[in-house]
Amino acid sequence: MSGSSFKVNRRDLEFVLFEQLDLDAFQHPAYAGYDGELYRTVIAEASRLAEETIAPLNAKGDAVGCRFEAGEVRTPPGYREAYQAFRDAGWTAVVHPQDVGGQGLPVSVALACVEIFTAACPAFSMYPGLTAAAANLIRERGSDWMKSALLPKLISGEWSGTMCLTEPQAGSAVGDARTIATRDGDSYRLRGTKIFVSSGEHDLTENIIHMMLARTPDAPPGIKGLSLFVVPKFLLNADGSLGARNDVVCSGIEHKMGIKGSSTCTLSVGDKDGAVGFIVGREGEGIQHMFLMMNEARIGVGVQGYAVAAAAYDAALRYAKDRVQGTRAEEFKDANARRVAIIEHADVRRMLAISKAQVEGMRALGLWLAHLGNLWHLDPDSAEGQKNQDLLEVLTPICKAYCSDTGFDVTRQAIQVHGGYGYCSEYPVEQYMRDAKIFSIYEGTNGIQAMDLLGRKMARNGGMSFMQALQWVNERIEKLEGAGGFDTEVGLIGKARDRLGASAMHLSGLGMAGDAGLPMFHAYDVLLLFGDVVIAALLAEQAALAKPMLERVAGGVDLSNPTARRSLLESNDEARFLAGKLDNIRVFASQVLPRTAGLAHIIQSTDRTALDAVF
Ligand SMILES: Cc1cc2nc3c(=O)[nH]c(=O)nc-3n(C[C@H](O)[C@H](O)[C@H](O)COP(=O)(O)OP(=O)(O)OC[C@H]3O[C@@H](n4cnc5c(N)ncnc54)[C@H](O)[C@@H]3O)c2cc1C
């Protein structure tokens, strides 16, 4: 089996976009002339490119990786051609507004495309992904010169972008960065070392625009002393053409467990005369600007988590239908019993059903957050806009951390479904798992995300943002209740929501009493608990939407008759898809949500042994 067997789950993407987010009815002057039909065509075209051109790179890129030769980085064979095809078809512009030369699509549609390309080959998708984030930062915060000279080249994909925060002593502690920027007329000279820079050097574009954090000589310590600079690999002549090579040089690349086709570079900055950099905004505003890029990238990493998980689940499902092993449990004593495909075994069904619910729930989260961000930007000042921003802020660390960790779990289960073959490179799932591990580490480790969630986001607006999230959950529970037939699930989600509320109250009480250690010790547990509740709410909403649709598709078929139902689902793809939505909430509520009881118990335990232990 090769990467070329990769298939996009278009029906589920379209279900979230058109049934759950109701994009057919989404009207705004910014999207004049666009409609659901166009969005469906975009998804179909992205899927075609991903399946035919990008997915075949995945295993090959993993086998060869990037090569470092005398300061230059060579991407794996096929990357350059695929990147050219990607650019030619305008995909680098898909996430940008029309007024700057982008396609101007709703953000949720653009993010659906990002998922499609990422699932096909996460390493390849890193290059346009970081470029898009750099372009957005310049569009929002850059000078007029940056907007006219750099932005069009980034949007067209002619040049690419990076984000350079990390230094050897400054990983999670970004404020410990030591790269120095000294004023030199209208520009600055930067000197230091940046490490782990994704796409920091490669052969896909002729110029690279580094978005680099550095501190000016008199700046205060910590993050408040950081400023943001644009540091091009090649400086520009007055007419905009490429000029001299800037003093920023790749001195090596990392050899990694996954995403091997994505270059991870050490950059020596300013070893000769100092690298020329141009400040974004003013001195000391660096972290504030960089956060714009980081918030967007955090949703993007959540998308990476579920995109790779979706590909892994799909591979596991196909394998489980093909692989024949053993007999049905009821017949295990009969040596001559019929041998069955492993999908008939209860334990395999457990792994597949849970993975499916998780993947589809996470996809709903990513696309919904993209839509929320879209609504907020279109109408930032109204009460509704404010509410959208609040929800987005609270849920961004959950999207990043929950989707990356759960996505990794799904890839792990996909290997398990494959048995020994899953451990071997003949099948794609071991690569999916290796690729997926980085998502929990970069863009702020998941531990840092959890602390951000508990320490900042849940406390935002005196806790009002958190209350809004709970209210949003309640509305979804009511929808499921209204659909009828889900009393058990409604009860289970309600209990999980109450556990989240009680856990938050408990930790907030500790915080108010001056205990910072215990709340932070449990921050990750809170993130998991919160994530489970949010995913359950999204799956509940999907089930409430799917139930009447299934009844319509079923026509006169009696869905309460197991034989009639099975025969319908086996012969009708749409009925099977919709029934899967009802199964998802049942599986998630019964097999995943009960762990929230354990999490709440852990969070409310006052044991401090680990904090005080002498290791
Ligand atoms: C493949 C790859 C690509 C990358 N791409 C980029 C890029 O494009 N640009 C860029 O700037 N960086 C990039 N990074 C760097 C990445 O963002 C950092 O590795 C990450 O932020 C963690 O920093 P660190 O590795 O120094 O780990 P550390 O900060 O040393 O963390 C180690 C452990 O300690 C924990 N920890 C640290 N501080 C705290 C704290 N205060 N409280 C609780 N726990 C804490 C962490 O959660 C983690 O578990 C990349 C890294 C990799 C491996």
The ligand as a MOL file (V3000), in Angstrom:
LIG
                    3D

  0  0  0     0  0            999 V3000
M  V30 BEGIN CTAB
M  V30 COUNTS 53 58 0 0 0
M  V30 BEGIN ATOM
M  V30 1 C 10.5240 19.6610 13.9450 0
M  V30 2 C 10.5040 20.9510 14.6880 0
M  V30 3 C 10.0880 22.0990 14.0360 0
M  V30 4 C 10.0940 23.3120 14.7210 0
M  V30 5 N 9.7680 24.4640 14.0520 0
M  V30 6 C 9.9610 25.6560 14.6630 0
M  V30 7 C 9.8510 26.8810 13.9420 0
M  V30 8 O 9.5000 26.8880 12.7550 0
M  V30 9 N 10.1370 28.0380 14.5750 0
M  V30 10 C 10.5180 28.0660 15.8800 0
M  V30 11 O 10.7720 29.1500 16.4000 0
M  V30 12 N 10.6110 26.9290 16.6040 0
M  V30 13 C 10.3670 25.7390 16.0250 0
M  V30 14 N 10.5010 24.5690 16.7350 0
M  V30 15 C 10.8480 24.6480 18.1350 0
M  V30 16 C 9.6980 24.2770 19.0630 0
M  V30 17 O 8.7100 25.2730 19.0360 0
M  V30 18 C 10.2680 24.0330 20.4500 0
M  V30 19 O 10.9760 22.8000 20.3790 0
M  V30 20 C 9.2140 23.9810 21.5260 0
M  V30 21 O 8.6620 25.2500 21.7210 0
M  V30 22 C 9.7510 23.4830 22.8680 0
M  V30 23 O 10.9560 24.1090 23.2070 0
M  V30 24 P 12.2050 23.2120 23.6340 0
M  V30 25 O 12.4120 22.2030 22.5780 0
M  V30 26 O 13.3220 24.1010 23.9580 0
M  V30 27 O 11.7180 22.4330 24.9040 0
M  V30 28 P 11.7540 22.9900 26.4040 0
M  V30 29 O 11.2180 24.3710 26.4510 0
M  V30 30 O 13.0750 22.7260 26.9810 0
M  V30 31 O 10.6800 22.0350 27.0980 0
M  V30 32 C 10.9800 20.7080 27.5350 0
M  V30 33 C 9.8270 20.2130 28.4020 0
M  V30 34 O 9.6740 21.0790 29.5510 0
M  V30 35 C 8.3670 21.6100 29.5860 0
M  V30 36 N 8.4140 22.9930 30.0580 0
M  V30 37 C 9.2700 23.9590 29.6820 0
M  V30 38 N 8.9870 25.0910 30.3270 0
M  V30 39 C 7.9470 24.8560 31.1250 0
M  V30 40 C 7.1740 25.6310 32.0590 0
M  V30 41 N 7.4210 26.9180 32.2790 0
M  V30 42 N 6.1650 25.0290 32.7130 0
M  V30 43 C 5.8770 23.7240 32.4950 0
M  V30 44 N 6.5580 22.9450 31.6370 0
M  V30 45 C 7.5710 23.4990 30.9660 0
M  V30 46 C 7.8490 21.5220 28.1610 0
M  V30 47 O 6.4050 21.4890 28.1050 0
M  V30 48 C 8.4810 20.2360 27.6850 0
M  V30 49 O 7.7030 19.1530 28.1040 0
M  V30 50 C 10.4780 23.3540 16.0820 0
M  V30 51 C 10.8700 22.1790 16.7280 0
M  V30 52 C 10.9040 20.9950 16.0520 0
M  V30 53 C 11.3850 19.7660 16.7700 0
M  V30 END ATOM
M  V30 BEGIN BOND
M  V30 1 1 1 2
M  V30 2 1 2 3
M  V30 3 2 2 52
M  V30 4 2 3 4
M  V30 5 1 4 5
M  V30 6 1 4 50
M  V30 7 2 5 6
M  V30 8 1 6 7
M  V30 9 1 6 13
M  V30 10 2 7 8
M  V30 11 1 7 9
M  V30 12 1 9 10
M  V30 13 2 10 11
M  V30 14 1 10 12
M  V30 15 2 12 13
M  V30 16 1 13 14
M  V30 17 1 14 15
M  V30 18 1 14 50
M  V30 19 1 15 16
M  V30 20 1 16 17
M  V30 21 1 16 18
M  V30 22 1 18 19
M  V30 23 1 18 20
M  V30 24 1 20 21
M  V30 25 1 20 22
M  V30 26 1 22 23
M  V30 27 1 23 24
M  V30 28 2 24 25
M  V30 29 1 24 26
M  V30 30 1 24 27
M  V30 31 1 27 28
M  V30 32 2 28 29
M  V30 33 1 28 30
M  V30 34 1 28 31
M  V30 35 1 31 32
M  V30 36 1 32 33
M  V30 37 1 33 34
M  V30 38 1 33 48
M  V30 39 1 34 35
M  V30 40 1 35 36
M  V30 41 1 35 46
M  V30 42 1 36 37
M  V30 43 1 36 45
M  V30 44 2 37 38
M  V30 45 1 38 39
M  V30 46 1 39 40
M  V30 47 2 39 45
M  V30 48 1 40 41
M  V30 49 2 40 42
M  V30 50 1 42 43
M  V30 51 2 43 44
M  V30 52 1 44 45
M  V30 53 1 46 47
M  V30 54 1 46 48
M  V30 55 1 48 49
M  V30 56 2 50 51
M  V30 57 1 51 52
M  V30 58 1 52 53
M  V30 END BOND
M  V30 END CTAB
M  END
